[in-house]
Amino acid sequence: MRPVWLVLRKDVRTLLRTPALLAVLLAYPVMIAALLGLVAGYANAKPRVALVDEDGLPAHIVVGRHDFNVEATIKEVSRNVTLVRLGEDEAERELADGKVVAVLTVPPGFVATLQQMTKSPTLDVSVTRGGTSGRVRQQVQALVYTLNQKLQRAYIDANLQYVRLLLHGGDGTFLGENFNVIGLDGTKKILDALPQSERVKRIQRFVHDARLALAQTGDALHATAAPIQLVELPQRGRTASLSAQVQSYALGLTITFLSLVLAAGALAGERDENVLGRLARGLVPSGRLVAAKVALAGIVATVLGLGVAFAFAAVIVIGDAPGGEPWSRLPLLAAGLALTGAALGAVGALVGALAREARTASLVAVLLVLPIVFLGLIPPEVFAAAGWVSDGLPFAHGVRLFSATLYDLHPWGAVARETAWLLGLGALFSLLARSAVRPFRP
Amino acid sequence: MTLLEARGVARSFGSRVALEPTDVALAAGEVVALVGPNGAGKSTLLALLAGSLEPTAGTVDRPERVGWVPQRAAHYGRLTALENLRLFAALERVPPARADRLAADFDLPEGTRASSLSVGNRQRLDVALALLAEPQVLLLDEPTSSLDPTQRERVWRIARSVAEGGGAVLVATHHWEELAGLADRTLELVEGRLA
């Protein structure tokens, strides 16, 4: 172990003498993490949906004595999408070009059918093709759901108005026809005034039961319209930016970049300095040289990863964010960072061993970081092959280890599983790196 | 007494043969000059004898302590000369005092990173590194190409003192005339073969 320690100490000393490099190594992944956050934010932005009005929607629509301001209603129900009014041709072209993700068409006769309240009017929707179509369809469905919720009350009120008419009697209108009904109340009065007989009493009992039953119609209609109601409680939990998942990915991205680039550059640097031949003379065998670089990656990943974790923890404590307590898990996190950094360092050492010079090694390592990270970000259920490839690299295992370490109530199962993966991958890549260390070439 | 012996040692890099099977023996007390044109295989032979390079064929019997000065500077540029000497002293399990003494003997600047030293100083540092373990065999690959006459004279004195102390020295050079009064014998390497 002595040669490993001596080379490691030399590497740390060298690194500390290049603060600019250290700053870049830390700032770059933080910048990438921030940019990824912005991209993720954009992915969650409102999709643009075209609204084609073929019916000529008026400014106000009255449905069952409820007056709807059309523009205000559209604005209220389209919280998750950006609705833009377009003509039919323009909407079709923009859908084809991908400038809008869906076209919602209000067909002719929509308002008339709505106001008649005898059958459901239809809205036509065309959705873009491709991976986002499912999400867009859901958002349009959510828009129609919200609109239905608003109309539901008007429909129920209109229906209840007829029920009230049946109960109490009076003048009404149906499909443009005016009518007058005496109602159950009027019927009762007439029956009470009639000479009492068995037949009259039977009708009186029916009127009594019918009045009781119809009095419950309001609740029954509401329950039929919405068998299950969703009640939104006051907001709880952390914001997305402080979530366990975001912390895990930020840590994973930071140390993936650091460990890969550092180990690759450090190993290839030995060749650049022409000391590989001197070390190969029994002073530092290639296996120990790789071990020193892997250890360097592990140490730097631990130090800088803990720095990132401390920053998160401080924000959580200062902001009094709810959720898990981050401080108590920091020692376990430190071990996870060291292990993940070392496993990633082994990948970097392989790159450094294969490259002819440090600049090439560093460039290749930088180029490798994003594919490794993105493979780990793709959900396996979206693209299974990405999951298999990602399982063969340390990033995804590191992220799962950090997530379990930081916030799982019972983390030990996940910690044991991911630790085994990382140890295996670290050993595999270290062996490959050792065999790839090229001999000194005079 | 033979201190170092190579039997049928050869080296290829891919399909390119750098050194044909070669026999070399260095006896105690002798200084041997290795001459030949560029690309003849001198550096490859020295690296094989030093143990920096594994031979494709053949074997090398070498003593425990072999000093080697490669043709190109071989030390850490971001460390000072003394830090380089101390690091390699630790790797060779030599007391740090030996590193300090060599730094003083070779008049190597303190506090300056090796990468900022002159080519001559870097070459002197490599010679000092080769002497750390008090080698029984000293292998010098163009050790004086960047040195001034005074420093060259110092290196030849060191080579002679190693030989006089019972060691052996093999010096690869283009300028064999410099070694005329120093070398006990000369080996000539041409296109990977000893002439």
Interface residues (C-beta under 8 A of the other chain):
Chain A: R2 P3 L6 K10 R13 T14 R17 T18 E273 N274 V275 G277 R278 L279 A280 R281 G282 L283 V284 P439 F440 R441 P442
Chain B: F13 S43 T44 L46 A47 A50 G51 S52 L53 E54 V66 W68 P70 Q71 R72 A73 A74 H75 Y76 G77 R78 L79 E83 L87 F88 A90 L91 E92 L129 D141
